[in-house]
Amino acid sequence: MRRVRPGAAASRGGAGGGLGRARGEERALTSVAAGDRYDGGGTGGSDGSGGTGGPGGSGGERPEDTPRLWHVTLSVSGEAAPLPEVRRALEQLAHDHPFLLTSRYARDHAEIRYWEEARDLHDAAAVALRLWGEHRQTAGLPPWEIVGLEVIDRATYHQRVAEGYGPPPASPVGVHPF
């Protein structure tokens, strides 16, 4: 028996019998709470927050409501564009999206890395997947498509860097050619 998220078959044209979305229609994103299996009495969160329950340290917020930091790497690709235009567009994106760490680019692809504060991975990924399209007009970004997305929590990012196999720290910060 294959297990599928509710509504997933319909959205992929499966056994839902025409219940899928129309082309270009937005899909509502939902999250699942930690539930009874969550050990809220721990001494440290996996996000490096120390398990204090949020910025104020009050511990009054539920774990699923506490924002966490997520390291996002967004890869885009498409038809070749003039390098000066790609650079200018990415610099404008960095101005519009101040948490942008670094962008690397070539004539036909780019990689954007930044930190996102979100409640969970689903929210961070949803924001990342909208980033390029929402800023395409205002920043003058090329009409490229998203071809890759990686979203990892802060603890995983720092563990990878410490072990020497993760993405290196964004240095130097800014917009640079590949």
N, C-alpha and C positions, 0 to 999 in steps of 0.2 A: 504494500500500500504506500503510495507516494503522498507525503504530507506537504500541503501547500498553504501559504498564508491566505486568509479569507480575502476573496476578491482577486487574487493573483492570477488564477486561471482565466477569469473574465478579461482582465486587462491585457493578457497576452494572446487573446483570441482563442482561448482554449474552450473548455466545456461549458462556458458561461452562456453560450447561445446569444451573442450580440449584446451582452451587458457591458462590454468594454468601453473605454473612453473614446470620444471622437478625436481625430488627429489634432494635436495642439492643445487639447483640453488639459487643465491642471488636475493633478491627482492630490487629494488631501493626504497629508502624512500624519501618522499617528505613532505614539510611543507606548511601550508596555512598561508599567511600573515594576519595581523590583519585587514587590509582593512579600509573602511570608518568609521566603527563603533568604531574604536580605538580612545580614547581620549588622544592624545599625549600631551596635555597641562597640565596634572595633576602635582601635587607637589610631588608625591611619587609613586614609582613602587611597585608592589606586591612582587617583589623580594628583597626588602629591600635596593635597590640601591639609593633611594632618588630621582629617576626620573631625574637624571642629564644627561642621554643620554650616559653613559658609563664611563669608568675609567678616562678619561680626563676631564669629566664634560662639554664637549663642546656642548652637545645636538645636534650635527650634525648627529649622527647615527639614522637610523630608529629603532623604538622599537623592531621589529622582528629580527634585526641584532645584538642587544646588548646581549652579553652572560649573563646568569644568573646562580646562584648556585642551584643545585638540590641535595637533599639528596636521596641516592640510597640504598636500601636494596635488596640484591640478595640472594636467597635461592637455594641451590643445594642439590641433594640427589642421592643415588645410592647404589651399592653393598658395603658392609663393607670393610674397608681398615684399615691397622694397624695405630693406633693413632700417633706414631712418624712420619710416612710418611705423614699423613694428615697435621700435624703441620708444618713439614719442607716445604711442598709444599705451604701452606698458608703464611708462613714467606717469601718464595721466591716471591710469588705473591705481598706481601706488599712491597718488595724491588723493584720489577719491576713496580709497580703501586703506586707511592709515596703518592697519596691522600687517600689511604686506611686508614680508621679510626680504624676499629676493625673487627676481624673475630672471630666467635665462631664456634666450631666444635665438632663433635662426630665421631664415626667410620663410620657412613653411611649418614651423612648430615652435612652441614655447612651453615652459614649465614655470608655474607660479607656486611659491611656498609661503605660507603664513600661518599664524596662530589664530584659531577661532574659539571664542568662548560660547559654549552651548551646553544645554542640559544633558544631552546624550549624543551618541554617535549619529543617530538618525537626523537630528537637528543640524549638526555640524555638516553632514554630507549634503543635506538639502540646501543649505546656504551656499556651499561650495558649488553645487551643480547649477545654481542660479547666477553665480557671480559673473561668469563670462557673458551670458546673454543680457543680463540687466545693465551691464556697463558697456556693452558693445557700441551703442550709439553715443553715449556721453563721453567715453574715452576714445572713440574712434578705433576700436579694436577690429582686427581683420575678421572676416566672416568664417572663422574656423570652428570646428566642432570639438567638443570635449572627447578625448580619446583615452583618458586615464584619470583615476582619482584614488588617492590614498589618504585615509583619515586614521590617525593613531592617537591614543591618549598620551598625556604628558609623561607618565611613568614609562610607557613603552618607548617613546622617543628617546628619553634619557638613558634607558637601559641599552638600546641599540647603539647610541653614540658611545657609551662607556665600553661596550664590547667591541667597538670598532667596525661594525658591519652595517650600521644604519646610515641614514642620510647625514652627511656632515653638517655641523652647525652652519647656519646661513651666514657665511662670511666670505666676501664682504657683502654687506646688506646693500640692496639696490637692484638696478636693472643692468644685466650684463649679457653679452653674446655667449653662446655655447663655446 
